[in-house]
Amino acid sequence: MRSVYLDHAATTPLDPLVRRAMEPYLKTEFGNPSSLHCWGRRARMAIDAARETLAAALNADPAEICFVSSGTESCNLAVIGCALKAPPNRRHILVSAVEHHCVLHAAEWLIPFGYTVEHIPVDGYGQVDPDAVRERIRDDTWLVSVMHANNEIGTLQPVEAIARICRERGIWFHVDAVQTFGLLSVNVEAIGCDLLSVSAHKIYGPKGAGALYVRAMTPLQPLMVGGGQERDRRAGTENVAGIVGFAEAVKIAEVKRESEAERLTCLRDQFIRAVLDAIPDAILTGHPTERLPGNAHFRFAGVPADSLLIALDRAGIGASSGAACSAGSLEPSHVLLALGWDEQAAQEGVRFTLGRDTTWDDLQYVVEVLRREVGRIRGKARV
Ligand SMILES: *Cc1c(COP(=O)(O)O)cnc(C)c1O
């Protein structure tokens, strides 16, 4: 059977060149980077080189890169770690309503400790209006967190404008750039943020490696304590192979970035047109142009996403609702609810995310299967 993976926003396959770069660190180069002998020093050198690669890609200083275990840990450390440094009269946190759960739940985690968390609303495209941030900033606001691009619907956010507002008001600003890093330009100076999160497995690197950019002088309480690794920002023996793989993935992504973004944007738009033409009552979700190159998200009215995803899976197509699926019952997506959709509509969203291996031929097959399965599910609902 044909198999078409269109869930690159969830994770990507490991690039064979990345695996090759990691191999020595899973075999002979097993040293602990904190050890002073030559085994340790070689591991330390590998991490230092990786840190320089990440710093260069983000236009940061190597000392501002903190390696962590994932995008989730990076966002947790940014939100909780920065908030824990807030003086008692500065415990107001603003996060957009469409953040990934690793930001939303990190902010919620702070509430029992005396913090106030407010959600910044989005428009029908899922975009935050910088003025909506400005209006919600209070004298006690300490931290704002808005993602670079949304993982479900692909909408890009005006993070540069939001950063300017935060800086004027002396408020720390975190950007979750997990979905854009390696695909679009992510330049911490151009954005003007203080904290920025990235993850390896979303860019053809290994799972279990991520990083947090921490601008010099940004307050940050470590969440892992023990040894003094990562300049006392994150204790624990480093995932050397994972970090080396992450850096290799970044190097490859930097070379491919512009041409791949262009290719995916063309494929995406071709796919969107084909789906909207082939399927009656299909609606594109999110912004028509200010969206991730590889993201196509639709609502097929009257078609529960879980039924459609099962049918697609049977046809060898891997797509996603973009929402947490628990025990076969689909929780309505908080992102789609934030767009103003009702509960039923929010259970009818299906996400296709294209990647390096995606071809137009694959997408034509998907359009055919979609036409058939959407028709079948709607037909069943009518009888
Ligand atoms: C995947 C993702 C994360 C979490 O990253 P992990 O490395 O899987 O923990 C955070 N934010 C966004 C926007 C993501 O897409």
PDBQT file of the ligand as one rigid body, heavy atoms in Angstrom, charges set to zero:
ROOT
HETATM    1  C1  LIG A 401       6.478  20.229  18.919  1.00  0.00    +0.000 C 
HETATM    2  C2  LIG A 401       6.281  21.558  19.540  1.00  0.00    +0.000 A 
HETATM    3  C3  LIG A 401       6.691  21.812  20.855  1.00  0.00    +0.000 A 
HETATM    4  C4  LIG A 401       7.261  20.732  21.736  1.00  0.00    +0.000 C 
HETATM    5  O1  LIG A 401       8.509  20.277  21.296  1.00  0.00    +0.000 OA
HETATM    6  P1  LIG A 401       9.023  18.820  21.749  1.00  0.00    +0.000 P 
HETATM    7  O2  LIG A 401      10.452  18.790  21.359  1.00  0.00    +0.000 OA
HETATM    8  O3  LIG A 401       8.191  17.818  20.995  1.00  0.00    +0.000 OA
HETATM    9  O4  LIG A 401       8.802  18.705  23.227  1.00  0.00    +0.000 OA
HETATM   10  C5  LIG A 401       6.523  23.077  21.345  1.00  0.00    +0.000 A 
HETATM   11  N1  LIG A 401       5.990  24.068  20.617  1.00  0.00    +0.000 NA
HETATM   12  C6  LIG A 401       5.588  23.868  19.343  1.00  0.00    +0.000 A 
HETATM   13  C7  LIG A 401       5.035  25.004  18.565  1.00  0.00    +0.000 C 
HETATM   14  C8  LIG A 401       5.712  22.617  18.766  1.00  0.00    +0.000 A 
HETATM   15  O5  LIG A 401       5.296  22.411  17.514  1.00  0.00    +0.000 OA
ENDROOT
TORSDOF 0
